[in-house]
Amino acid sequence: MEDYTAFKWFLICMVFFSGVQFIQCSVTYDRKALIINGQRRILFSGSIHYPRSTPQMWKGLIQKAKDGGLDVIDTYVFWNLHEPYPGNYNFQGQYDLVHFIKLIHEAGLYVHLRIGPYVCAEWNFGGFPVWLKYIPGISFRTDNEPFKAQMQRFTEKIVQMMKNEMLFESQGGPIIISQIENEYGAESKAFGQAGQAYMTWAAKLALGMGTGVPWVMCKEDDAPDPVINTCNNFYCDYFSPNKPNKPTMWTEAWSGWYTEFGGPIHRRPVEDLAFAVARFIQKGGSFVNYYMYHGGTNFGRTSGGPFTTTSYDYDAPIDEYGLIRQPKYGHLNELHKAIKLCEPALISADPTITTWGKYAKAYVFASKSGHCAAFLSNYNLDSYATVTFNEMHYHLPPWSISILPDCKNVIFNTAKVGIEATRVNMSPSNVKLVSWETFNENMPSSDGETKITVGGLLDQLNVTRDYSDYLWYMTSVDISPSESFLHGGKYLTLTVKSAGHGLHVFINGHLSGSIFGNAKNTRFTFQGQVNMHAGKNSISLLSIAVGLPYNGPHFEKWNTGILGPVVLNGLDQGKKDLSSQRWSYQIGLKGESMNIMSQTENSQVYWREATEQKQQPLTWYKAGFNTPIGGEPLALDMSSMGKGQIWINGQNIGRYYTIFAKGNCTSCSYSGTYRPHKCEFGCDQPTQQWYHVPRSWLNPTQNQLVVFEETGGDPFKISLLKRSIVSGRTD
Ligand code: GAL
């Protein structure tokens, strides 16, 4: 047991810093906590990813985080946004990382900068630019020179940018810690020696940059000193760092879970989240980051998956639209206040543990200087525990922890929620979408002007390099007039084997069928009857990517698109394998190449007035609208549509997909170990119905909505809604 004295930190950290200069580290650590300017700190942090909201929302989100009792905001750095082409950087607007960090600083909060640059995050390609995959000889996240060179270049660029802006705490800025890599432990093991060598190299790279603040590696038990290995999970009280002189840190306390198209919404009861946090703190944990505190939106084509939804709401304390979610936000705020009252005892003493029977325990932190804080826990799933502690009786609810900052009075219990619940109200905006126009995406043909014609089937990503979700695969077959299927009785079927993620089959320009994989299984085989006539028949296959994979060993090697075989069955000869014949390819849609979604008039685009809805596949729609008055966040209700993408004033809102959620929505108890399938909501409803339209993307009048619909839907039923929060439960 030790009492902490402010002098102990009197440690001069000799690091080379922007040239040859010695600086004094103002953030260090010991076994109890991070030490900022001489003080051990119990810190609450929350993940808010800057590109998942708009710069106009940042200040408000940061303020809400502060008011919710956070000390730190954590963000990943998204390489593929910042370097869309090699050496071509973008740090503007929504990608203005420096501005985001400065706003956090202005609010008086700290930053945890998770550079990665691999980030996972349900983000397209785990944050890697797709061009990276095509560097000769590259292999991601392992001991591979081309990869390491690129990772080093980008990581150093980010660190230098932060240094130039004086953003590290050692320079007077807000960044108190940084992360290199992300959950590398499993890969490190899978890759054996190469994994270990890469991980050690990554740690060295990080330490060599002389930021003057500690580095962490999450879920990497072998993180070399002085890098701190940290925990990510629903609970982390089982976790201890790999050296006794490192603090116990939880870099991802999952506040809810992400959603996949076709799946239900996951919620995590706040009673359980608070219980998990209190369990971690009573075990000696000193840093908790909620992943996510504000999840936000996967705008454009930033969501990974495949099939991660455009909404990244995450059931976080601040909802997708930036509104406070109660009781989650308020109950956690109360928890933070209670734990902060215990801070003097927590940072200066180790707990003594008393056990009552099988389920009840007390963790008591009593310091030499007289501070005392106690955590009384009951792990029983359904019964109260009555315990006597310091000659007082305490009645502990099931699956809960009571917090006593003076070792006497319970000021907080994780299972007793005193905050009123709220629910979401989506009300009509009373703004009409007017002047509907439509444009049919021209079906390319194998004879037309296409970019590439080769023998055989190509991997989709290799052709598109992800500049579009769409790739046309086109070929033709000659049918002899003597084929017996033409004379009745028999029919032709087409079989198309695809590595994903979706497929529309057109025969002679007519939609013959569609098929989609899902998040669990992106691969599928299309099998369907097809109509062909004597002579030449065109086969046009539109292959659709729905977000690239973002995790798993060598996720970059996963294939996408139609790899075959493609086989015609039912001919007199039996089967005809079309896989290795000549195929033509067109990257993207005609509308995309004409930039049809932008507001600048393009004379090539023949918009026609849209009068009635015709369930036409591959159709663009356009409408105008004025901005609804008021300040409420806005959303489009897309439930009348099938699948596609939405743009407003040229900005990509994201992918939409009206697919009904399968799941088990029968019950949700806060007590018992949480897993996402335990509390599912929204079964048999569209997984995502509403799509966030940031107000800052709108003009007061004459906004332009453009929708690309792949299969068919009723655009006249699309409506603009206002989101607000009203009292009452959501479930
Ligand atoms: C973690 C990962 C995060 C995110 C999370 C799930 O394993 O580090 O980036 O993917 O899972 O939301």
Residues whose N, C-alpha, C, O or C-beta is under 5 A from the ligand:
A	BS01	GAL	V119 C120 A121 E122 E183
